[in-house]
């Protein structure tokens, strides 16, 4: 007897919603997609924080359905229930590298997504007019005009939360361009980061790129010019239910391909120094994160969730068997990521 289908409540303009929808499609897990704020979303079980996507699991043995947020933990919950077409590499060392790049995509690349969407006038105009209708298609023209204006103003006002300001603009934008070129190099050698089947890091990068490379005008134009292979890859990853995969579809971590190592160096160049400075600011109770990233000054408010991300990565690193930890150390040596796990 087949399991009852799941529900995924999300938004088309949400990178994490698109990430999870693509994971479910690839894994061929039956689910129902429900746009956030639609009538069908009214009966969704409560969650601790009003964030999307919300993944709803049917209750068992007469129990009510349950719901959860956070795409990283949603993916791991799915792995506990559904065994086929896993997105977690079976090699613990490779799985750790996968988790590190997933975290970079979820927590650093999203800075570029939010920056381009709301710091550029053309992009902000498109987002503020289109996204409210994607959430509620039944808005009247008058309601739409009012909500578009307030929605745009609210989001532009939140740029500082992700660290987008005149001081950090160049760092964010150069990081995005490098990511496009580095990912394009990886995809020239193989269809996914770690072989012929996708991992969580692929879907995390995809989620942010559904907006950066496919929706927002400024970064989309950059992607089409600098990395057309990445633009095409995003279209493919949106629905990989057609892809047949083999158990031996995972590449070996040794030796680390030069293109993957270059991507890890980008993580170490940008995300690693931010994570350390953010953790330090949180530990000191400081009101501002101040550090140097890629030779430039970086300032923003401390971000508690990203403090948790560093703690979770360190806990996962500590839980590795000694031999696997040594392999991870060898893969990260000289990339800049190793500073996250010293001591």
C-alpha positions as CSV (number, residue, x, y, z in Angstrom):
1,X,0.0,0.0,0.0
2,X,1.4,3.4,-1.0
3,X,2.1,6.1,1.6
4,X,-0.4,9.1,1.6
5,X,1.0,12.0,-0.3
6,X,2.8,14.9,1.4
7,X,2.0,18.6,1.0
8,X,4.5,21.3,0.3
9,X,3.3,24.9,1.0
10,X,5.5,27.5,-0.6
11,X,6.0,30.3,-3.1
12,X,7.3,30.5,-6.6
13,X,9.6,33.4,-5.6
14,X,11.0,31.5,-2.6
15,X,14.4,29.8,-3.3
16,X,13.9,27.3,-0.5
17,X,10.4,26.4,-1.8
18,X,11.8,25.7,-5.2
19,X,14.6,23.8,-3.7
20,X,12.2,21.4,-1.9
21,X,9.8,21.1,-4.8
22,X,12.7,20.0,-7.0
23,X,13.9,17.5,-4.4
24,X,10.4,15.9,-4.1
25,X,10.1,15.7,-7.9
26,X,13.5,14.2,-8.3
27,X,12.9,11.6,-5.6
28,X,9.5,10.8,-7.1
29,X,7.8,11.3,-3.7
30,X,4.0,11.9,-4.2
31,X,3.2,15.4,-3.0
32,X,0.7,18.2,-3.4
33,X,2.1,21.7,-4.2
34,X,0.1,24.4,-2.4
35,X,0.9,28.1,-3.0
36,X,1.4,30.0,0.2
37,X,-1.6,32.2,1.3
38,X,-3.9,30.4,-1.1
39,X,-7.3,29.1,0.2
40,X,-5.9,25.5,0.2
41,X,-3.1,26.6,2.7
42,X,-5.5,27.6,5.4
43,X,-5.7,24.2,7.0
44,X,-1.9,23.6,7.2
45,X,-0.8,22.6,10.8
46,X,0.9,25.3,12.7
47,X,4.7,25.7,12.6
48,X,7.1,27.4,15.1
49,X,8.0,30.3,12.8
50,X,5.9,31.6,9.9
51,X,8.4,30.7,7.1
52,X,8.1,28.8,3.9
53,X,8.3,26.2,2.6
54,X,6.2,24.2,5.0
55,X,6.3,20.4,4.5
56,X,3.3,18.6,5.8
57,X,3.4,14.9,6.6
58,X,0.1,12.9,6.9
59,X,-0.7,11.6,10.3
60,X,-0.4,7.9,10.9
61,X,-2.9,5.6,12.7
62,X,-5.5,8.4,13.1
63,X,-3.0,11.0,14.3
64,X,-3.3,14.5,12.8
65,X,-0.9,15.7,10.2
66,X,2.4,17.3,11.2
67,X,4.3,20.2,9.6
68,X,7.9,21.4,9.6
69,X,10.0,24.2,8.2
70,X,13.7,24.5,7.2
71,X,14.6,22.8,4.0
72,X,17.8,21.3,5.3
73,X,16.0,19.4,8.0
74,X,13.0,18.6,5.7
75,X,15.4,16.8,3.3
76,X,16.8,14.8,6.2
77,X,13.4,13.9,7.4
78,X,12.5,12.6,3.9
79,X,15.6,10.5,3.9
80,X,14.4,8.7,7.0
81,X,11.1,7.8,5.4
82,X,11.9,7.3,1.7
83,X,15.0,5.3,0.7
84,X,15.0,5.4,-3.1
85,X,16.9,8.1,-5.0
86,X,18.6,9.6,-2.0
87,X,20.2,13.0,-2.3
88,X,22.7,12.3,0.5
89,X,26.1,10.8,-0.7
90,X,26.7,7.5,1.1
91,X,30.4,8.4,1.7
92,X,30.4,10.3,5.0
93,X,33.3,12.5,3.9
94,X,31.6,13.4,0.6
95,X,28.3,14.0,2.5
96,X,30.1,16.5,4.7
97,X,31.4,18.4,1.7
98,X,27.9,18.3,0.3
99,X,26.5,19.8,3.5
100,X,29.0,22.5,3.6
101,X,28.2,23.7,0.0
102,X,24.5,23.4,0.8
103,X,24.9,25.7,3.7
104,X,26.9,28.2,1.6
105,X,24.2,28.2,-1.0
106,X,21.4,28.6,1.5
107,X,23.1,31.2,3.7
108,X,25.6,33.1,1.5
109,X,24.3,32.9,-2.0
110,X,20.9,34.1,-0.7
111,X,22.6,37.4,0.1
112,X,23.2,37.9,-3.7
113,X,19.6,36.9,-4.4
114,X,18.1,39.4,-2.0
115,X,20.6,42.1,-2.9
116,X,19.9,42.0,-6.7
117,X,16.2,41.8,-6.2
118,X,15.8,44.8,-4.0
119,X,18.9,47.0,-4.5
120,X,18.3,47.5,-8.2
121,X,15.3,49.6,-9.3
122,X,14.3,47.5,-12.3
123,X,14.5,44.3,-10.3
124,X,12.6,45.7,-7.3
125,X,9.9,46.9,-9.6
126,X,9.4,43.5,-11.2
127,X,9.5,41.7,-7.9
128,X,7.1,44.0,-6.1
129,X,4.6,43.8,-8.9
130,X,4.8,40.1,-9.8
131,X,5.4,38.3,-6.5
132,X,2.3,39.4,-4.6
133,X,0.2,38.0,-7.5
134,X,2.1,34.7,-7.3
135,X,1.1,34.5,-3.6
136,X,-2.5,35.6,-4.2
137,X,-3.7,35.5,-7.8
138,X,-7.2,36.7,-6.8
139,X,-6.1,40.3,-5.8
140,X,-8.1,43.0,-7.4
141,X,-6.2,45.6,-9.4
142,X,-6.7,48.1,-6.5
143,X,-5.5,45.6,-3.9
144,X,-2.6,44.6,-6.1
145,X,-1.4,48.2,-6.5
146,X,-1.5,48.8,-2.8
147,X,0.2,45.6,-1.8
148,X,2.9,45.9,-4.4
149,X,3.9,49.3,-3.1
150,X,4.0,48.3,0.6
151,X,5.6,44.9,-0.2
152,X,8.4,46.6,-2.1
153,X,9.0,49.2,0.5
154,X,9.2,46.5,3.3
155,X,11.6,44.3,1.4
156,X,13.9,47.2,0.4
157,X,14.0,48.1,4.1
158,X,15.3,44.7,4.9
159,X,18.4,44.8,2.7
160,X,20.6,45.6,5.8
161,X,19.4,42.3,7.4
162,X,21.3,40.2,4.8
163,X,24.3,42.6,4.7
164,X,23.5,44.5,1.5
165,X,24.7,48.0,1.6
166,X,27.0,50.4,-0.3
167,X,30.1,49.0,1.5
168,X,29.3,45.4,0.7
169,X,27.8,45.7,-2.8
170,X,30.9,45.0,-4.7
171,X,31.7,42.0,-2.6
172,X,28.3,40.5,-3.1
173,X,28.2,41.0,-6.8
174,X,31.7,39.8,-7.5
175,X,31.0,36.7,-5.4
176,X,27.9,36.0,-7.6
177,X,29.8,36.3,-10.8
178,X,32.5,34.0,-9.6
179,X,30.0,31.4,-8.5
180,X,28.4,31.4,-11.9
181,X,31.8,30.8,-13.6
182,X,32.9,28.2,-11.0
183,X,29.6,26.2,-11.2
184,X,29.7,26.4,-15.0
185,X,33.2,24.8,-14.9
186,X,31.9,22.0,-12.6
187,X,28.9,21.3,-14.9
188,X,31.1,21.2,-18.0
189,X,32.8,18.1,-16.4
190,X,29.8,16.3,-15.0
191,X,26.0,17.0,-14.7
192,X,26.0,17.5,-11.0
193,X,28.6,18.5,-8.3
194,X,29.4,15.0,-7.2
195,X,28.8,12.9,-10.2
196,X,25.9,11.8,-12.3
197,X,23.2,12.2,-9.6
198,X,22.2,15.3,-7.7
199,X,23.0,15.9,-4.0
200,X,21.5,18.4,-1.5
201,X,24.1,21.0,-2.6
202,X,22.9,20.9,-6.2
203,X,19.3,21.6,-5.0
204,X,20.5,24.4,-2.7
205,X,22.3,26.1,-5.5
206,X,19.4,25.5,-7.8
207,X,17.0,27.1,-5.4
208,X,18.8,30.4,-5.2
209,X,19.5,30.4,-9.0
210,X,15.8,30.0,-9.8
211,X,15.6,33.6,-8.8
212,X,19.1,34.9,-9.7
213,X,19.4,33.3,-13.1
214,X,15.7,32.9,-14.1
215,X,13.6,35.7,-12.6
216,X,15.4,38.9,-11.5
217,X,16.5,41.0,-14.5
218,X,19.9,42.1,-13.5
219,X,21.4,38.8,-12.3
220,X,19.6,36.9,-15.0
221,X,21.3,39.0,-17.7
222,X,24.7,38.4,-16.1
223,X,24.0,34.6,-15.9
224,X,22.9,34.5,-19.6
225,X,26.1,36.3,-20.6
226,X,28.6,34.7,-18.3
227,X,27.2,31.2,-17.7
228,X,24.6,30.0,-20.1
229,X,25.2,26.4,-19.1
230,X,24.1,27.3,-15.5
231,X,20.9,28.9,-16.8
232,X,20.1,25.7,-18.8
233,X,21.0,23.5,-15.8
234,X,18.5,25.4,-13.6
235,X,15.8,24.5,-16.1
236,X,16.7,20.8,-16.0
237,X,17.0,20.6,-12.2
238,X,13.5,22.0,-11.7
239,X,12.1,18.6,-12.5
240,X,14.5,15.6,-12.5
241,X,11.8,13.0,-12.2
242,X,12.8,11.7,-15.6
243,X,16.4,11.1,-14.6
244,X,17.4,7.5,-14.0
245,X,20.2,7.1,-11.5
246,X,22.6,4.4,-10.5
247,X,24.1,3.5,-7.1
248,X,27.6,4.1,-8.6
249,X,26.6,7.6,-9.7
250,X,28.5,9.3,-6.9
251,X,32.0,10.4,-7.7
252,X,34.9,9.7,-5.4
253,X,36.2,12.5,-3.1
254,X,39.8,11.5,-3.9
255,X,41.2,13.2,-5.7
256,X,39.1,16.4,-5.4
257,X,38.3,17.6,-8.9
258,X,40.0,20.9,-9.6
259,X,36.7,22.5,-10.4
260,X,35.1,21.4,-7.1
261,X,38.2,22.5,-5.2
262,X,37.8,26.0,-6.8
263,X,34.2,26.1,-5.6
264,X,35.3,25.2,-2.1
265,X,37.9,28.0,-2.3
266,X,35.1,30.4,-3.1
267,X,33.2,29.2,0.0
268,X,36.4,29.8,2.1
269,X,36.9,33.2,0.4
270,X,33.5,34.6,1.3
271,X,31.3,32.5,3.6
272,X,33.9,31.2,6.0
273,X,35.1,34.6,7.2
274,X,31.5,35.8,7.6
275,X,30.5,32.7,9.6
276,X,33.4,33.3,12.0
277,X,32.8,37.0,12.4
278,X,29.1,36.5,12.9
279,X,29.7,33.8,15.6
280,X,32.1,36.1,17.3
281,X,29.6,39.0,17.3
282,X,26.9,36.8,18.7
283,X,29.2,35.5,21.4
284,X,30.1,39.1,22.4
285,X,26.5,40.3,22.2
286,X,27.7,42.9,19.6
287,X,25.2,44.9,17.5
288,X,27.3,44.6,14.4
289,X,29.4,42.1,12.4
290,X,32.6,43.7,11.2
291,X,35.1,41.7,9.2
292,X,37.1,41.6,6.0
293,X,35.8,39.5,3.1
294,X,37.8,39.2,-0.1
295,X,40.0,42.2,0.9
296,X,37.0,44.5,1.6
297,X,35.3,45.6,4.8
298,X,32.0,43.8,5.6
299,X,29.4,45.1,8.0
300,X,25.9,43.8,8.9
301,X,23.8,42.9,11.9
302,X,24.5,39.6,13.6
303,X,22.4,36.8,12.3
304,X,21.5,34.2,15.0
305,X,20.4,31.5,12.6
306,X,23.7,31.5,10.8
307,X,25.4,31.2,14.2
308,X,23.4,27.9,14.5
309,X,24.6,26.9,11.0
310,X,28.2,27.1,12.1
311,X,27.5,25.1,15.2
312,X,25.7,22.4,13.2
313,X,28.5,22.1,10.7
314,X,31.0,21.8,13.6
315,X,29.0,19.2,15.3
316,X,28.7,17.2,12.1
317,X,32.5,17.5,11.6
318,X,33.1,16.3,15.1
319,X,30.9,13.3,14.6
320,X,32.9,12.0,11.7
321,X,35.0,8.9,12.2
322,X,38.7,9.8,12.5
323,X,39.5,8.4,9.0
324,X,36.7,10.4,7.4
325,X,37.6,13.5,9.2
326,X,41.2,13.2,7.9
327,X,39.8,12.9,4.4
328,X,37.7,16.0,4.9
329,X,40.7,17.9,6.2
330,X,42.7,16.9,3.2
331,X,39.9,18.0,0.8
332,X,39.5,21.4,2.6
333,X,43.2,22.1,3.2
334,X,44.2,25.4,1.6
335,X,40.6,26.3,0.6
336,X,40.0,28.7,3.5
337,X,37.2,26.5,4.8
338,X,39.5,24.7,7.1
339,X,39.5,27.7,9.5
340,X,35.9,26.8,10.4
341,X,36.9,23.5,12.1
342,X,40.3,24.3,13.7
343,X,40.4,23.3,17.4
